[in-house]
């Protein structure tokens, strides 16, 4: 027999509940980051969908994902007129990661 979520939550220690709440809030902030970026750029989902040659519903799905392909993220950013740059930050300095550059297959 399965237990209800509320019963399982009530059995958790306060520390575990606090940790779970913090993790959930962090995930929600990550999910909303792309949406907030789009809104800050004053771009609607429909406008971005047109730029990406996809549907508004697909743009909405992209914004809700917690895990996303770099190519999808790059297209999303470029669809708003930006450029995606990825870097690794270490105490000694920052290294730009450029192995994810778009490859022009027509140039070959």
Secondary structure as UniProt FT lines:
FT   HELIX           5..11
FT   HELIX           14..40
FT   TURN            41..42
FT   HELIX           45..52
FT   HELIX           56..64
FT   HELIX           70..79
FT   TURN            80..81
FT   STRAND          86..90
FT   TURN            91..92
FT   STRAND          93..97
FT   TURN            99..100
FT   HELIX           105..107
//
